[in-house]
Amino acid sequence: MPVNEAQARAAAGLTMVLGAVAFAVALLHQIYWPLQAVSVLFSVDFLARVTVELPHSPVGVVAAVLTRRSTPAWVSPRPKRFAWTLGLMMSAAMAVITNSGIRGWLPRTICLICLVLMWSEAVLGLCVGCELHGLLVRRGWMHADPDADCAANGCRIRPDDHRQADPQAPAHAAHRAAALQSDAMHGPGRFDAISTALVATPWSVRSAAARPGRPSAGSAWRGRDGI
């Protein structure tokens, strides 16, 4: 299933904010339970992303609500899934380290790396794990997505696959067509169309249409002249 890039970036921003707050509380006040809880939450969330896709993960649900009005940009799921697997490994390591009572440079380093990676995707739109996946594909160590154009525009789904990426696209197109037709029939443009039609129609035809069964003024005048 293709991944919505806007939703993925929103999810990265949410995890970045939660991780930064928990890290700051642990670093400045030596209160570690928020970091322990957040690391477990991230482990569950990344596991859900890898197994049942982003829209069904806890953070992904919130990200979907935040991006419901934005235009989706569908990208290949393979690079994202690879990046989320790396996130699962680091968050699981943080969950074990922090809940085991280990303090010092090791959890700080892992946490800072995670924050930098999440910030780069949320703010810059740069998925480092996706770039690493592309490097492995170019080396021939992983398979590329045949339905995505990873060389030109960041593994975006090709235009031919947009209908498959968004199953509701035909319904949205039909709704927009109906709205345009309604505007043409009931909006201000309707009067412009009527005025144009009246100007372009000969007077004799308009008179005959206005008074059915009676000859128009033009036809009566021509009858008197014998023409």
C-alpha positions as CSV (number, residue, x, y, z in Angstrom):
1,M,0.0,0.0,0.0
2,P,1.5,3.4,-0.9
3,V,2.4,5.8,1.9
4,N,1.1,9.4,2.1
5,E,4.2,11.5,2.4
6,A,2.4,14.3,4.2
7,Q,1.1,11.8,6.8
8,A,4.6,10.3,7.2
9,R,6.2,13.7,7.8
10,A,3.5,14.6,10.3
11,A,4.1,11.4,12.2
12,A,7.8,12.1,12.3
13,G,7.1,15.6,13.7
14,L,4.9,14.2,16.4
15,T,7.4,11.6,17.5
16,M,10.1,14.3,17.4
17,V,8.2,16.5,19.8
18,L,7.4,13.7,22.2
19,G,11.0,12.5,22.1
20,A,12.5,16.0,22.6
21,V,10.3,16.7,25.6
22,A,11.1,13.4,27.3
23,F,14.8,13.8,26.6
24,A,14.8,17.3,28.0
25,V,13.1,16.2,31.2
26,A,15.5,13.4,31.7
27,L,18.6,15.5,30.9
28,L,17.7,18.6,32.9
29,H,15.6,17.2,35.8
30,Q,16.9,13.6,36.0
31,I,13.3,12.3,35.6
32,Y,13.5,9.3,33.4
33,W,10.0,7.8,33.4
34,P,8.8,10.0,30.5
35,L,11.7,8.8,28.4
36,Q,11.0,5.2,29.4
37,A,7.4,5.5,28.4
38,V,8.1,7.3,25.1
39,S,10.6,4.7,24.1
40,V,8.1,1.9,24.6
41,L,5.5,3.9,22.7
42,F,7.8,4.4,19.8
43,S,8.7,0.7,19.7
44,V,5.0,-0.2,19.5
45,D,4.3,2.5,16.9
46,F,7.2,1.5,14.6
47,L,6.2,-2.1,15.0
48,A,2.7,-1.2,13.8
49,R,4.1,0.8,10.9
50,V,6.2,-2.1,9.7
51,T,3.5,-4.8,10.1
52,V,0.1,-3.1,9.6
53,E,1.1,0.2,7.8
54,L,1.2,3.8,9.1
55,P,-2.5,4.6,9.2
56,H,-3.1,1.9,11.8
57,S,-0.2,2.9,14.2
58,P,-1.0,5.1,17.2
59,V,1.0,8.1,16.0
60,G,-0.2,7.5,12.4
61,V,-3.8,7.9,13.5
62,V,-3.1,11.3,14.9
63,A,-1.1,12.3,11.9
64,A,-3.9,11.3,9.6
65,V,-6.3,13.6,11.5
66,L,-3.8,16.5,11.2
67,T,-3.3,16.0,7.4
68,R,-6.8,15.1,6.4
69,R,-7.2,18.4,4.5
70,S,-3.9,18.3,2.7
71,T,-3.3,16.9,-0.8
72,P,-1.8,13.4,-0.5
73,A,1.5,12.7,-2.1
74,W,1.9,8.9,-2.6
75,V,5.3,7.4,-2.3
76,S,6.6,3.9,-2.4
77,P,6.2,1.9,0.9
78,R,9.5,0.0,0.6
79,P,11.9,2.9,1.5
80,K,9.6,4.0,4.3
81,R,9.3,0.5,5.7
82,F,13.1,0.1,5.7
83,A,13.4,3.5,7.6
84,W,10.7,2.4,10.1
85,T,12.6,-0.9,10.7
86,L,15.7,1.1,11.6
87,G,13.5,3.3,13.9
88,L,12.0,0.1,15.5
89,M,15.5,-1.2,16.2
90,M,16.7,2.1,17.8
91,S,13.5,2.6,19.8
92,A,13.5,-1.0,21.0
93,A,17.1,-0.5,22.1
94,M,16.2,2.7,23.9
95,A,13.3,0.9,25.6
96,V,15.6,-1.8,26.9
97,I,18.3,0.6,28.0
98,T,16.2,3.1,29.7
99,N,14.0,0.6,31.5
100,S,17.1,-1.3,32.6
101,G,18.4,1.7,34.5
102,I,21.3,2.4,32.2
103,R,22.3,6.1,32.1
104,G,25.0,8.1,30.5
105,W,26.3,8.6,27.0
106,L,24.8,5.5,25.4
107,P,21.1,6.4,25.8
108,R,21.8,10.1,25.1
109,T,23.6,9.3,21.9
110,I,20.8,7.0,20.6
111,C,18.2,9.5,21.6
112,L,20.0,12.4,19.9
113,I,20.4,10.3,16.7
114,C,16.7,9.5,16.7
115,L,15.8,13.2,17.2
116,V,18.0,14.3,14.3
117,L,16.5,11.7,12.0
118,M,13.0,12.6,12.9
119,W,13.7,16.4,12.6
120,S,15.2,15.9,9.1
121,E,12.1,14.1,7.8
122,A,9.6,16.3,9.5
123,V,11.2,19.7,8.7
124,L,13.4,19.1,5.7
125,G,11.5,16.3,4.1
126,L,14.7,14.2,4.1
127,C,14.2,10.6,5.0
128,V,17.7,9.3,5.8
129,G,16.5,5.7,6.0
130,C,14.9,6.1,2.6
131,E,18.1,7.4,1.2
132,L,20.0,4.5,2.7
133,H,17.5,2.2,1.1
134,G,18.1,3.8,-2.3
135,L,21.8,3.3,-1.9
136,L,21.3,-0.4,-1.1
137,V,19.1,-0.7,-4.2
138,R,21.7,0.9,-6.4
139,R,24.3,-1.5,-5.0
140,G,22.0,-4.4,-5.9
141,W,21.5,-5.5,-2.3
142,M,17.8,-4.7,-2.2
143,H,15.0,-4.7,-4.7
144,A,13.5,-1.5,-6.1
145,D,9.8,-0.8,-6.2
146,P,8.6,-1.3,-9.9
147,D,5.6,0.9,-9.4
148,A,7.6,4.0,-8.2
149,D,10.0,6.4,-9.8
150,C,12.8,6.5,-7.2
151,A,15.4,8.1,-9.5
152,A,13.5,11.3,-10.3
153,N,11.3,12.4,-7.5
154,G,11.9,10.5,-4.3
155,C,10.2,7.2,-5.0
156,R,6.8,8.8,-5.8
157,I,4.1,6.6,-7.3
158,R,4.0,7.0,-11.1
159,P,0.9,8.9,-12.5
160,D,-0.5,5.7,-14.0
161,D,-0.7,4.3,-10.4
162,H,-2.5,7.2,-8.8
163,R,-5.9,5.6,-9.2
164,Q,-4.6,2.5,-7.5
165,A,-3.0,4.5,-4.7
166,D,-6.2,6.4,-3.9
167,P,-9.2,4.2,-4.3
168,Q,-11.5,7.1,-3.7
169,A,-10.1,9.2,-6.6
170,P,-12.9,8.3,-9.0
171,A,-15.5,9.3,-6.5
172,H,-13.7,12.6,-5.8
173,A,-13.5,13.3,-9.5
174,A,-17.2,12.6,-10.0
175,H,-18.0,14.9,-7.1
176,R,-15.9,17.7,-8.6
177,A,-17.6,17.3,-12.0
178,A,-21.0,17.4,-10.4
179,A,-20.1,20.6,-8.5
180,L,-18.8,22.2,-11.7
181,Q,-22.0,21.3,-13.5
182,S,-24.1,22.7,-10.6
183,D,-22.2,26.0,-10.7
184,A,-22.7,26.2,-14.5
185,M,-26.5,25.7,-14.2
186,H,-27.2,27.7,-11.0
187,G,-24.2,30.1,-10.6
188,P,-23.6,33.5,-12.1
189,G,-22.2,32.0,-15.3
190,R,-25.8,30.8,-16.2
191,F,-26.9,34.3,-16.9
192,D,-23.9,35.0,-19.1
193,A,-24.7,31.8,-21.1
194,I,-28.3,32.9,-21.6
195,S,-27.3,36.4,-22.7
196,T,-24.8,35.0,-25.2
197,A,-27.4,32.6,-26.6
198,L,-30.0,35.4,-26.9
199,V,-27.6,37.7,-28.8
200,A,-26.5,34.9,-31.1
201,T,-30.1,33.8,-31.9
202,P,-31.9,35.7,-34.8
203,W,-34.9,37.8,-33.8
204,S,-37.3,35.8,-35.9
205,V,-36.4,32.6,-34.1
206,R,-36.7,34.2,-30.7
207,S,-40.1,35.6,-31.5
208,A,-41.5,32.3,-32.8
209,A,-40.2,30.6,-29.7
210,A,-41.7,33.2,-27.4
211,R,-45.2,33.0,-29.0
212,P,-45.9,29.4,-30.2
213,G,-48.5,29.1,-33.0
214,R,-48.3,32.8,-34.0
215,P,-46.1,34.1,-36.9
216,S,-43.2,36.3,-35.9
217,A,-43.1,39.9,-36.9
218,G,-40.4,39.3,-39.4
219,S,-42.4,36.5,-41.2
220,A,-45.6,38.6,-41.2
221,W,-43.8,41.5,-42.8
222,R,-42.3,39.3,-45.4
223,G,-45.7,37.9,-46.2
224,R,-47.2,41.3,-46.9
225,D,-44.4,42.1,-49.3
226,G,-44.9,38.7,-51.1
227,I,-41.4,37.6,-50.4
